[in-house]
Amino acid sequence: MATTTIPATGGEPVTSASAEGTVERFLGARVRRKEDPRFLTGRGLYTDDVRLIGTVHAAFVRSPHAHAVIRSIDLDAARAHPGVVGVFAGTDLVEAGVNGIPVGWLLPELKPSNHHAIAVDKVHYVGEAVAVVVADSPYAARDSAELVVVDYDPLPAVADVEQAMGARAPIVRATGTDNVCFRWQIGDAGATDAAVAGAAKVVRQRLVNQRLIPVAMEPRACLATYTRATDELTLYRLVHQVDPHVLAEDAVRERVLAGALTGRVE
């Protein structure tokens, strides 16, 4: 079997071969990027590069509170702003049949949250959207969003994960008894305990894992267009994942086109 040795200085991977094949190890090595030329030469395609006739733009009103009840939302001034097509709160989407955002991975004993794209009666984190403005330009949408007046009733909040698990921590979800979303383990617990008990040396260490999210050059964006003749909704977006359960029960057929960082829409 081939093995590859990576220099401590981070140089090119060194590969050795045997009769079993070739294996390259890239940890610590300089890996030449292949996707840069099309972006450096202006041949990349982002969501904002897709131009459709009649495109309108959305701007979101977001909560400054980590935890609060939405007492009222005044949308009248925003709706009267020039260039505005519509202004919607979370209750408008619910009444129109738009479902909550489903969990992408259903783990055992996972507590459902029925989280909505636009908050309905309560916000659960700073920046949660409470209203959306649709206008004929991004500038009119942003100007109109500043006219939305939201009356909040702030609630106690915690920003530390371990404090949120405490017995006296404020509960984020109204239907929950605590803030633990799920408890999950895999493997053979008995065999693991036996192996640890019989080990010559046991090392215990507390590991804190950071929150992780891919940060693309293009922010999260999408462009949707509806074709009445075919009853089809075409969605241009940065990533491939989209969950149809967010749409209403009688939603039209979907066609998702992932582009942007692939360098093309296809």
Long-range contacts (C-beta under 8 A, 24 or more apart in sequence): 35-261, 35-263, 38-263, 39-217, 39-263, 43-263, 44-260, 44-261, 44-263, 45-259, 45-260, 45-263, 45-264, 45-265, 46-218, 46-221, 46-238, 46-259, 46-260, 47-218, 47-221, 47-222, 47-223, 47-236, 47-237, 47-238, 47-259, 47-260, 48-218, 48-221, 50-223, 50-236, 50-259, 50-265, 52-223, 52-225, 55-223, 56-85, 56-134, 56-135, 56-136, 57-134, 57-135, 57-136, 57-137, 57-138, 57-140, 57-141, 58-132, 58-133, 58-134, 58-141, 59-132, 59-133, 59-135, 59-138, 59-141, 59-142, 59-144, 59-145, 60-129, 60-131, 60-132, 60-133, 60-145, 61-129, 61-130, 61-131, 61-132, 61-133, 61-145, 61-148, 61-150, 62-126, 62-127, 62-128, 62-129, 62-130, 63-119, 63-123, 63-125, 63-126, 63-127, 63-128, 63-129, 63-130, 63-150, 63-152, 64-126, 64-152, 65-123, 65-126, 65-152, 65-154, 65-155, 65-157, 66-123, 66-124, 66-125, 66-126, 66-157, 66-159, 67-122, 67-123, 67-124, 67-125, 67-154, 67-155, 67-156, 67-157, 67-170, 67-172, 68-122, 68-123, 68-152, 68-153, 68-154, 68-155, 69-121, 69-122, 69-152, 69-153, 69-155, 70-119, 70-120, 70-121, 70-122, 70-123, 70-130, 70-150, 70-151, 70-152, 71-151, 71-152, 71-153, 72-150, 72-151, 73-130, 73-131, 73-148, 73-149, 73-150, 73-151, 74-148, 74-149, 74-150, 74-151, 75-131, 75-148, 77-147, 77-148, 77-149, 78-131, 78-133, 78-144, 78-145, 78-147, 78-148, 79-144, 81-135, 81-140, 81-143, 81-144, 81-147, 82-140, 83-135, 83-136, 83-137, 83-140, 83-141, 83-144, 84-133, 84-134, 84-135, 84-140, 84-141, 84-144, 85-134, 85-135, 85-136, 86-133, 86-134, 87-131, 87-132, 87-133, 87-134, 87-144, 87-148, 88-118, 88-131, 88-132, 88-134, 89-118, 89-130, 89-131, 90-116, 90-117, 90-118, 90-119, 90-120, 90-121, 90-130, 90-131, 91-120, 91-121, 93-117, 93-118, 94-120, 96-248, 97-248, 97-249, 97-250, 98-246, 98-247, 98-248, 99-245, 99-246, 99-247, 99-248, 99-249, 100-246, 101-243, 101-246, 102-243, 102-245, 102-246, 104-241, 104-243, 107-182, 107-184, 108-182, 108-184, 109-182, 109-183, 109-184, 110-181, 110-182, 111-173, 111-175, 111-176, 111-180, 111-181, 111-182, 113-173, 113-181, 117-246, 122-174, 123-152, 124-172, 124-173, 216-260, 216-261, 217-261, 218-260, 218-261, 226-252, 236-265
